[in-house]
Amino acid sequence: MSRAADVPHASALPGTLSEALRAELITFRRDLHMHPELGNQEFRTTAAIKDRLEKAGLRPRALTTGTGLICDIGTDDGTTAGGRLALRADIDALPIPDTKTVDYASTVPGRAHACGHDVHTTVVLGAGLVLAELDREGRLPRPVRLLFQPAEEVLPGGAAEAVESGALDGVGQILAVHCDPRVDAGRIGLRTGAITSACDRLEITLEGPGGHTARPHLTTDMVTAAARVAIDVPAVISRRVDARAGLAITWGRMETGHACNVIPQRAALAGTIRCLDLNAWRQAPDLVHAAIDEVATLHGAKSQIDYVRGVPPVVNEADSVQLLHDAMAARRGAEAVEGTEQSLGGEDFSWYLEHVPGAMARLGVRPPGELSSLDLHRGDFDVDEHAITVGVELFTAAALLEGERTA
């Protein structure tokens, strides 16, 4: 990349972790892992973060959403070019059981940090502790905001509420990482432009007169109607939007009927809509509504549609991607950075990027040399904890480098 030659060697850049802090952060992450909390219920997690920041002499402030908080490091007198640099972590867990056999497995039945948010939280906390020390030494060139956000896993995502509560006030740029089990620990993956997809939720109820399976001509054949909606609606959509937009409907639930000789009066379908392109995502609700109504009407069913807007794609801004590249190069060499593809997963970090420039990096968590990986959103998901050190030093380097450029 264009500025690689200007990046200082790691030895010239402060902000590396001490062994004591490295060990403390691993312990902190394991404690979060043992006590996962769902979106908007992260009270213990919020308290743990707040307590550690206050012990470091910082003054975290609770978000108005009830959980989560922000914490400013360094003074912004209004003359700082570009505003604060925000470092964001999501703090919620998933409603699935932890199936690992480790001594830090979840102690909460049916709850697990199966997406790495405990790692994200620990990385931002660790970066904050290091940057606070640099600020006390007069070596922090740009003020920073730590943002610990609740409810990423709850559509439309806690980020939108965080923005409404003022989390971005005074912020000029925002960075984040997301665990990636396809990337080795010690490395990051970067991509300019869209790095995730949009994700919405779709629930459909079909209704019509049922009856005897001996006389389907006197009924709305609801099972057939539901099956045709499930099959034909995605096909119709694929012909009404540019195929490069990657607009796809995938069903996760279909329910109808109770007896083999009774045509039911009702059917229900639910699934997700994912889209790689921001403009196509904005058109999706109207396209999907029209396609469902057409197919349902063709088979004599009335449709009731609940289209829940989720999140747009995360679209990484080029300068912010360059900053993450340069920060990683400063710490571990340019060879520790690899390209990454656009994922069909959704991420509410996208809401921040509707307001300020920024980027998300994929943080490698796979043990080097491991041939298989434990995918996200699985009960056996775990990480190589070396990734915590890498994430902290990535963020501290980014804060220092960007501060020098905007000074």
ChimeraX attribute file (.defattr): number of C-alpha atoms within 10 A of each C-alpha:
attribute: neighborCount
match mode: 1-to-1
recipient: residues
	/A:1	8
	/A:2	7
	/A:3	10
	/A:4	16
	/A:5	10
	/A:6	9
	/A:7	20
	/A:8	15
	/A:9	13
	/A:10	18
	/A:11	9
	/A:12	9
	/A:13	16
	/A:14	17
	/A:15	23
	/A:16	20
	/A:17	18
	/A:18	11
	/A:19	10
	/A:20	8
	/A:21	15
	/A:22	18
	/A:23	12
	/A:24	14
	/A:25	21
	/A:26	17
	/A:27	14
	/A:28	20
	/A:29	21
	/A:30	19
	/A:31	17
	/A:32	27
	/A:33	26
	/A:34	19
	/A:35	20
	/A:36	30
	/A:37	24
	/A:38	20
	/A:39	23
	/A:40	19
	/A:41	17
	/A:42	21
	/A:43	15
	/A:44	14
	/A:45	23
	/A:46	20
	/A:47	15
	/A:48	13
	/A:49	20
	/A:50	23
	/A:51	14
	/A:52	16
	/A:53	19
	/A:54	12
	/A:55	10
	/A:56	14
	/A:57	11
	/A:58	17
	/A:59	15
	/A:60	21
	/A:61	13
	/A:62	16
	/A:63	21
	/A:64	14
	/A:65	16
	/A:66	13
	/A:67	23
	/A:68	30
	/A:69	22
	/A:70	22
	/A:71	21
	/A:72	20
	/A:73	24
	/A:74	19
	/A:75	13
	/A:76	15
	/A:77	8
	/A:78	10
	/A:79	8
	/A:80	17
	/A:81	13
	/A:82	16
	/A:83	20
	/A:84	27
	/A:85	25
	/A:86	27
	/A:87	26
	/A:88	25
	/A:89	27
	/A:90	28
	/A:91	31
	/A:92	33
	/A:93	28
	/A:94	24
	/A:95	20
	/A:96	15
	/A:97	19
	/A:98	26
	/A:99	14
	/A:100	13
	/A:101	9
	/A:102	9
	/A:103	8
	/A:104	15
	/A:105	22
	/A:106	24
	/A:107	14
	/A:108	15
	/A:109	11
	/A:110	14
	/A:111	21
	/A:112	32
	/A:113	32
	/A:114	25
	/A:115	24
	/A:116	27
	/A:117	24
	/A:118	27
	/A:119	32
	/A:120	26
	/A:121	27
	/A:122	27
	/A:123	29
	/A:124	27
	/A:125	26
	/A:126	27
	/A:127	26
	/A:128	25
	/A:129	24
	/A:130	22
	/A:131	26
	/A:132	23
	/A:133	16
	/A:134	19
	/A:135	18
	/A:136	11
	/A:137	9
	/A:138	10
	/A:139	16
	/A:140	24
	/A:141	19
	/A:142	25
	/A:143	23
	/A:144	27
	/A:145	24
	/A:146	24
	/A:147	28
	/A:148	29
	/A:149	30
	/A:150	32
	/A:151	27
	/A:152	25
	/A:153	21
	/A:154	15
	/A:155	20
	/A:156	21
	/A:157	23
	/A:158	25
	/A:159	26
	/A:160	20
	/A:161	18
	/A:162	24
	/A:163	15
	/A:164	14
	/A:165	13
	/A:166	13
	/A:167	24
	/A:168	22
	/A:169	11
	/A:170	16
	/A:171	19
	/A:172	17
	/A:173	24
	/A:174	25
	/A:175	25
	/A:176	23
	/A:177	27
	/A:178	22
	/A:179	24
	/A:180	23
	/A:181	24
	/A:182	21
	/A:183	20
	/A:184	22
	/A:185	26
	/A:186	22
	/A:187	23
	/A:188	29
	/A:189	23
	/A:190	22
	/A:191	23
	/A:192	20
	/A:193	15
	/A:194	21
	/A:195	25
	/A:196	28
	/A:197	28
	/A:198	30
	/A:199	28
	/A:200	23
	/A:201	20
	/A:202	22
	/A:203	17
	/A:204	19
	/A:205	18
	/A:206	23
	/A:207	20
	/A:208	20
	/A:209	15
	/A:210	19
	/A:211	19
	/A:212	15
	/A:213	16
	/A:214	10
	/A:215	12
	/A:216	14
	/A:217	10
	/A:218	12
	/A:219	18
	/A:220	22
	/A:221	24
	/A:222	27
	/A:223	19
	/A:224	12
	/A:225	23
	/A:226	26
	/A:227	13
	/A:228	16
	/A:229	23
	/A:230	21
	/A:231	15
	/A:232	17
	/A:233	21
	/A:234	19
	/A:235	14
	/A:236	18
	/A:237	20
	/A:238	16
	/A:239	9
	/A:240	12
	/A:241	15
	/A:242	12
	/A:243	11
	/A:244	10
	/A:245	17
	/A:246	18
	/A:247	23
	/A:248	19
	/A:249	24
	/A:250	15
	/A:251	17
	/A:252	10
	/A:253	11
	/A:254	17
	/A:255	13
	/A:256	16
	/A:257	15
	/A:258	9
	/A:259	9
	/A:260	9
	/A:261	11
	/A:262	15
	/A:263	25
	/A:264	23
	/A:265	19
	/A:266	22
	/A:267	21
	/A:268	16
	/A:269	20
	/A:270	20
	/A:271	17
	/A:272	19
	/A:273	24
	/A:274	27
	/A:275	27
	/A:276	26
	/A:277	20
	/A:278	17
	/A:279	11
	/A:280	18
	/A:281	24
	/A:282	14
	/A:283	11
	/A:284	22
	/A:285	16
	/A:286	10
	/A:287	17
	/A:288	21
	/A:289	17
	/A:290	14
	/A:291	19
	/A:292	25
	/A:293	17
	/A:294	17
	/A:295	21
	/A:296	21
	/A:297	13
	/A:298	12
	/A:299	17
	/A:300	17
	/A:301	25
	/A:302	18
	/A:303	21
	/A:304	15
	/A:305	17
	/A:306	13
	/A:307	19
	/A:308	16
	/A:309	19
	/A:310	21
	/A:311	25
	/A:312	29
	/A:313	30
	/A:314	29
	/A:315	24
	/A:316	23
	/A:317	19
	/A:318	14
	/A:319	13
	/A:320	21
	/A:321	20
	/A:322	20
	/A:323	24
	/A:324	28
	/A:325	27
	/A:326	28
	/A:327	28
	/A:328	27
	/A:329	22
	/A:330	24
	/A:331	24
	/A:332	18
	/A:333	17
	/A:334	17
	/A:335	10
	/A:336	17
	/A:337	20
	/A:338	14
	/A:339	10
	/A:340	16
	/A:341	12
	/A:342	17
	/A:343	14
	/A:344	17
	/A:345	15
	/A:346	25
	/A:347	25
	/A:348	26
	/A:349	30
	/A:350	26
	/A:351	21
	/A:352	22
	/A:353	20
	/A:354	13
	/A:355	14
	/A:356	14
	/A:357	18
	/A:358	28
	/A:359	31
	/A:360	27
	/A:361	26
	/A:362	24
	/A:363	29
	/A:364	28
	/A:365	29
	/A:366	27
	/A:367	20
	/A:368	13
	/A:369	8
	/A:370	9
	/A:371	8
	/A:372	10
	/A:373	17
	/A:374	17
	/A:375	16
	/A:376	17
	/A:377	16
	/A:378	17
	/A:379	22
	/A:380	17
	/A:381	19
	/A:382	24
	/A:383	22
	/A:384	15
	/A:385	18
	/A:386	16
	/A:387	24
	/A:388	28
	/A:389	24
	/A:390	23
	/A:391	31
	/A:392	27
	/A:393	26
	/A:394	29
	/A:395	28
	/A:396	27
	/A:397	27
	/A:398	24
	/A:399	27
	/A:400	21
	/A:401	23
	/A:402	20
	/A:403	21
	/A:404	12
	/A:405	10
	/A:406	12
	/A:407	12
